[in-house]
Amino acid sequence: MKLSTAVKPISYLKAHASELIRDITNTRQTLVVTHNGKAKVVVQDIRSYERMQETLALLKILTRSKQNIRRGKSKSMDDVFGSLDKRIAAFKHEKI
């Protein structure tokens, strides 16, 4: 679907739901649904939605990481790997 054809009124969605779902699933395009002439909702296939959510989660992690670096709340790689080595060694010597 082109953007020019990806905007439909809710009445069209009601009358062509199965067809629109099939098209959206196959093309992975987004559909904007209008109500009373105003854009109200977006319909997209589940894979695109999940991909978008994963992307947003990664962007949040990057943002938090940048904030932590600016606040001085970071460790060098040597410190991190040294700490991991100690934890692994302690785990190996732990008696069960």
N, C-alpha and C positions, 0 to 999 in steps of 0.2 A: 504494500500500500504506500502510495506517495502521501506526503504530508497534506497535500491539497484534498486527497480523498480519505484521509485518516480522521476527519472530523465529521461526526454523524450525530443527528439528534437522537434523543432517547427513544422516540417512536420508531426510528429505523432499527435501533438495537433490539427493541421488543419484537419487531416483525421479522428480523433476520438474525436472531441470536446464534443459531447453529452454524450458519454460513460464516458469520463474523468470527466465531470462536475457531472454526477450522482455518480460516484465512490468517488470523492472528497467530495461531499455533504454527502454521506452515511457514509464514514469512517472518515471524518474530518482530513484526511491526507493532507499534503502539497505536491504540485508538483513543481519541479524545471524544467523550460523549458530552453533548450539550443538553441543557434543560432550560427552556424559556430563552433560548438564544445565547446562553452563557455557558462556557466550559465548566463542567462540574466534576467529572471523574475521568480517570485514565484506565484503560483496559490493556493488559499486556499478558503474554504467555508466562507460565510459571518459571521456565528456565531463565528468561530475561529478568524477571523479578528477582530470582535467587542470585543471579550474577550481579545485579545492581546492589543488593543487600550486602553481598560479600565485598564488593568494591567500596561501599560506604564504610564497612567495618574496618577495612584496611586503611582507608583515609583517616578514620578516627584514631587508629593506632599510631599512624605516622604523625598526626597532629599532637597527640599526647607525648610521643617520643621527643618531638621538637621542643615542646614546652618543658619537659623534664631536663633536656640538655641545657636550655636557657636558664633554668633554675639551679643548675649544678647538680642535679640528681641523676648522675650517670656514672658508670664505672668503665675503666679501661678494659680492653679485651683480655689483657694479661690477668687482671684481677678476677674477671668473670671465669676464665678458664682455670685459674688457680683454685678458685672456690669450688668449681665443679669437680676438679681432680680430687680435692680433699673430701668432698661428699661421696664420690664414687669409692674412694679408698676406704672410707669409714663404713660404707655399705657392704663392701666386700669382706671386711673383717668382723662384721656384726654376726653374733652367734644367734642362731634361731632355736 
